Amino acid sequence: MTGWRPTPSLVRACLFALSGLAGGVAAGLDVLVVLAAPFLVLGVMGMLARPRHTPTVRTQIDHHRLHEGQGTTSRLVVDDLAGVEHVIRVAAQAPHVATRPTYGVSASLAADGLPVLELSPRRWGRRVIGAERVGLTSAWAGWRWGPVDMPEHGLVVLPQTAPYDSRAEVPQPDGLVGRHRSRRLGSGTEFEGIRPFATGDRLKRVNWPVSLRTGELHVITTRAEQDAGVWLVVDGLRDIGFSGGIDGAASSLDLTVRAAAALAEHHVRTGDRVGLLVVASEGARVRLGSGPRHLHRLHGTLSRVRTEVRSVPPERLDLGAVTGSVVYVLSPMLFTPLVTATASLQRSGASVIVIDTLGERDHGADRLALPALAARMQQLERDDRLRQLAALGCPVVPWRGPGTVDTVLRLLARRAQVPKVRAR
């Protein structure tokens, strides 16, 4: 209802007043008139306070794009408050969204300002907020407008970027804009070392002080003028565990998305080019890029990751990263075709790092229960897959936040410098 209607209290006051006056006059009892007098006053004041206009009400939120844990405010806008004394808002509870007041009920006098609702998303993803009902009441509680349903608002919740930093250099860079230079030798200005002269070296690279001191020609080696090409492969096929938002336990997909967001922010901040591949039934692919705008695009793509129990097309499992890139595969490694695709990528020559995002899982107190036995069997199968990947030279590290991949990157950088013997 969008028009002003009399409240039940006004109807009761009018009925009591008319009944008391009629009864007092008919029966000649003054006491009935005296008892009906207060109700008569309330009825008359309520009738006189009837608003003469139909208000227009809408809601708006201060932000439409937030990170996990951040907050926004839902505000009520009324075109004309003449004759309005009291305003009430009742908001519906949305999953993974905390509200203040706790139960979403907020009311105040119009003279003190319109009531506001504070909202804070506790998990990444697309959230729908603002589904609520609004009611207005006139002075003396005589007339009521509404309650009316307010339209919902869409909110994009970006994954929380956990504090992450790495001092290790990526092993096989692939561009020319980032801070991480190539570990491969080549034409450049970044000093790498001094080695004995070999056939094909340029004479301008000869280091004469060292050559005169040792009696043999030595040349200066430099790093190639290249930067890092980093690919993030996100496994969105399954979500293991229950998500309690940023305040509770994290599911496997929570760890995957938040780890990918942290790695993306770290590499983009250092100037590296970062690409993203989401392996899911409705996957997504973001090309290599750099800069704040590209980082927003990566975070927006991560916020749209959804798990659906459907078959995955074979082309979704084609990681397709360029040889020479650094590829982070963020996955609990429970899907066999994805493990096979990771192994194929490792054989192609890319530097692949598997980041285990399964996390710590409690299989229950009863180890002989059927769900606990199934979980342990799945764990054994997963451990066997990870051992096979490690045997191929693909490091597997659990996500631990800052410094998770420092040691692995240093080892890969050293391995990239080792001469490779190729059969002809």
N, C-alpha and C positions, 0 to 999 in steps of 0.2 A: 504494500500500500504506500503510495507516494503523497497522499493528501493528509491534512490535519484531521484527526479523529478525536472525539472526547475520550478521556481516560475513564476506566472503571471507577476511580475515586470521585471524579466529577459527577458521574451518573448517580452514584450512591448518595452523594451530598444533596443533589437536586431531589432525589426521591424522598430522602429523609425529611428535607425541608418542606416539601409539598405535603407529605403525609402528616407531619406534625402540625403545620398550619391548618390544614383541612380538619384534622381531628380536634384541634383546640377550638376552632370556630364552631364546629358542629356540636361538640360535647360541652362547650363552655368551660373547658379546662385551661386555665392560664399556664399550668405547668408544662403542657405539651408545646405551647408556643415558645416558652423559655427554652425547653430542650431543643427545639428545632431551629432556634436563632443562630447558633454557631454554624450549622450546616447551611443555613440560608446565606450567611456571609461568605462561606467557602464557595458555594455555588455561584453567587453573583460575581465574586472576584475572578473565579475561573472563567466564567463566560466573558467577562470584560477583557481578560488577558489573551483572548484567542488571536493568534497571528493572522495577519491579513495577506500574507504572500506564501508562495510555495518555494522553498529553498532548493538550491542546486548543490549537491554534495558530491565530492570526489576525493580520492586518496592519491597520494604520490609518495614515492620513496626517494631518499636522497642519493642512493647509488644503485646502479644496475650491474656492477661488476666488482666483486670483492674476492679477497683471499679467505681461506678457511680461518675462522677465529675472529675476523674483522666484523664490524657491526654497521648497521644502517638504521635509519629512523623512518617509520611510516607516518606521514602527516595527513591530517584531515583538513580539507579546504571547503569552506561553506561561503557561498556568495553573499548572503545577508543573514546576520544573526539577530535582527530585530524581532523581539518577542520570544526568543529562545533563551531558556534559563539553564537547562541541563543537557549534556551530550554524553552518550555512552557508545562504546565500541566493543565488540566481541569478535575476536579474531580466531580463526580455525588453526589448529595445531598442524604444522607442516613437518614432515620427517627431516630429522637432522637440522632443525632450526630452533634455536633457543629464543625465547621472547621475554621481554620485561614490560609489564608484569608477567609473572610466571605462566599464568593460565590464559593470557591474552585478553583479559577483561580490563578496560580502562575507562574511567568516567571522570568528569569534572564539571564545574559550573562554567557557563560560557563567559562570565565576567573574569574568570581566572585563567582563561586560555583554553584552547581546544586540546583534548587528550591526545597523546602521542604514544606510539608503540615502538619499542626498540627491538630490533631483530638481529640475530647473529648466527650465520650458517656455521655448522660444526663439521661439515664434510664437503669435499669438492663435488662438482657436478652442476647440473641445471636444476634449480629449485624454483618452485612456484609459491610465492608468498602474497599476502595481502587479501586473501579470501576472508572477508569479515562482514559483519552486519553493523549498521549504524542507526541509532535512534535519537530523536530530538524531543525534548519536552518543554512545554511553555511554562510561564510563571504560574504558581499555585498548583502545579501538576494537573492542569485542567485539560490540556490538549497534547496529543502525541503525534509525531510524524515518523513514519516507518514502523518497524525496522526495515531497511532496504539492504540488499546484497550489493557489495562493492566488487568491481572486477579485480581479477588477480593480476599480479605483476611477475614477470619473469626475471630471475636473478641468476647470473652466471657466477659460479663460485670456483675460483681458480685453486689449484692445489697449493698447499702451504709449502714454501721453499725452505726446507730444513737448512740450518747453517751448514754450509759445505764449502770446503776450499781444498785445493790440491796444489802442491808445489812441484809435482812431477810433470815432465813434459810428455806430450803424446808422441808415440814412436814414429808414425809415418804421416806427417802433415801433407797437405794437398792444396795449397793456395798461396795468397800473398798479402793478407791483411791482418792476421792475428798476432798475438804476443808469442805463441808457441812456434818456434822455428823448427825447420826440418832437422832430424838427426842424420839425414843422409848427406854425404859429401857432394859438393857442387859449387857452382859459381855463385859467390855472394860476398858479403862483408863481415859475416859473423865468424870470428876466429874459432877453429876447432882444434888444431894441433899442428905439429911439425913431424914430418916423416921423410924417409930417404927418397931421393929422386927416382922416378920410374919413367919408362918410355911413354911418351904422350903428354907429360906434364909441361905446362907453359913455363917459359924461362922467367916471366915476370913474377912467378910465384916462388922463385928461389930465395931462400933466406940465407944471405951471405954471411952474417956473423956466425951462425951455427955451422954452415958449410966450411968456413975457414978454420973454425975451432976443431971440427972432427976430421977434416981432410976429405970428406965426401959431400956431394951435393945433397942438400935437404930443401924441401919445399914446404910452404905453408898450406894447410888445408882449411877450407871454410865450409860452412853449412849453406845449403841451397836456400835461396830466398823464397821460402814457402811457409804457409801456415797450416793449421790443422783442419782437416775435414772430418767431422765427428757425426756419426749416425747413432740415433737412439731407437732401438727396437723395443717396443712396449707390447707385452703379452696381455691382451685383453680378452682372452678366451675363457678364463675361469676366474672366479673369486672365491678363495678359500678362507673360511673363518667369518666371524661376525665383526662388522665395523661399528665401533663406538664413537666415531668422529675423532676430532683432535684431542678430546678429553678422555677417551677410553682406548680399548684395544684396537689394533689396526689389522685389517684383513690383508690378504696377499695383494689384492688390487690397490689398496691404499698405499702399501709400501712401494709398489711398482710405480704408481703415478707420482707420488711425492719424491721418490728417488730420481725419476726422469726429470721432474721440474727442477730439482736441485742441480743436477748435472747440466741441464740446458742453461740455467742461469749462470752457472760457473763458467762454462765455455763461451757463452755469448759475451759475458762481462770481460773476459780476457781477449775478445776479438776474434775468436775462432768461428768458423762457419759450421752450423749445426743443422742437421736434418732429422726428421722424425718419421718413423713408420709404426703404425698401430696395427697389430695383427689381431683381427677380430672378424666376425661375420660382416660387420659394417666398418671395415677398417678405413684408415686415412693415411695419407702420405704427404709430408711437407718437405719441399726441396731444401737443399742447403742454402743457408742465408745467415746474416748476422745483423746486429743492431737491436735496439730496444723494441722497435716495431715487430721485428721477426720473433723476438722473445715473447711478446704478447700473443702472437699467432700460435706459437708452440704451446703456451699455457692454455689458450682457448681450445686447442685441439685435444689436449690432455683432459680438459674438463668435460669433454663430450664422450669419453670412453665409456662404453656400455658392454656388459657381458650378457650374451644370449646363447642359450643352448640350441645351437643350430650348426649344421655342417659348414665348414669353412672351405671356400673354393681354393683349388691348388695355387692359383695366381696370388692369393693373399699370403702364401708362405714363401713366395719368391722374395727374399730379402733384397737382392739386387743392389747391394752396396758396391761402390767403386773400389777396385783393388787398390790398396794403399791407404784406405781410410781406416779410422779407428771406429769400431762398432761395439756399442754397449748393448747387450741383449739382457733386458730386465724381465725376468720371468721366474716363476716357481718351478719351471721345467717339469711339468706334469703332462704335457701334450707331446706325444712321440714325434709327429711330423715336424713340429717346431724344432725339436732337438736335432732331427735329421737335417733340416735346413741350416741350422747353426753349424753343424759339422761340415756341410758342403761349403759354407761361406769361409770357414777356417781353412779348408783345403785350397780355396781359390787364391789365398795370399793376403787376405785382409787381416788386420790385427783385431781379433774378436775377444771381448771380455764378457763373460757371463756373470751377471749380478743376481745372486739368488735372493728372491724377495718372498720366499715362503714364510720366513719368520719362525718364531718359536710357537709350536702348536701343542696343546694339551689333549692327549688322546683319551682322557678320562681316568677315573680311579680304577675301574674294573678293566684290567688288561685282557681278560678273557671274553669280554663282551664282543658281539659281532662287529659293531662300528669300530671299536679299538683295533681288532684284528685286521679289518680291511684297511684302516689308516696305516698300520705298521707295514702291511704288505705293499701298499702304495709307496711308502717311504723307502722301503728296500729297493723297489724298482727304480725310483727316482735317483737314489744314491748310485745305482749301477749305471744309469745314463750319465750322471755327472763324472763318474770315474772314466767312462769311455771318452767323454769330451776332454778331460784332463790328459788322457793318453795321447790325444791328437795334438796336444800343445795349446789347448784353449783353457786359459785360467778361469776358475770358478771361485768367486768370493761372495760371501753374504754381505748384504747391505748393512753397514754400521755407521753411516753418517760421514762426518769429516774424516778424510784420510782413508776412505774405504779402498780406493784403487791406486794409491800412491806407489806402493811396493810393486804392484803388477805392472804399472806403466813404466817404471824404471827398468824392470826386467825385460819388458818388450822393447824398450828403446835400445838396450844393450844387444838384444837378439837381432834387432834390425841392422846393427852394424856388422854382424858376423858375416863374412863372405859366404855366399851360397854356391854350392856345387851343382851344376845342372848337367844332366846327361844329354848327349847329342846323338 
